[in-house]
Amino acid sequence: INGQLAFLEAAFAALKQADIGEKVLSQMHRAATAIRGALRNAEAPELEAFICDLEDLFNRLQNGDLWLTSEIRDVLRGCTRSLAAAVIALQRGETGEREVQCVRNELFSILLMNAVTVKR
């Protein structure tokens, strides 16, 4: 999981520095999917649902249904940081829900405004 989280952080930086958005978004999407798979055994349904919402955002961006605006970049940055904090919390035996709650609400708002069915 740590390698995937480090990749997400590096990929986010690449999104801001170059016009390689589609390829980077695809790789970020795969990293999020790998993290979700790894969390299945961690008994962390809230984090799995959060990552499902994040994957929905990546799908929308990759399909051209949404544009990578500064607001969405900020939410992606928050998702990456919150997910890393949630994984650390899981390693300490906590649920990780608190670490993602605020940014999940922001993510939920973006998806809701764009008529995406989210898992709540």
Disulfide bonds with the S-S distance in Angstrom:
none
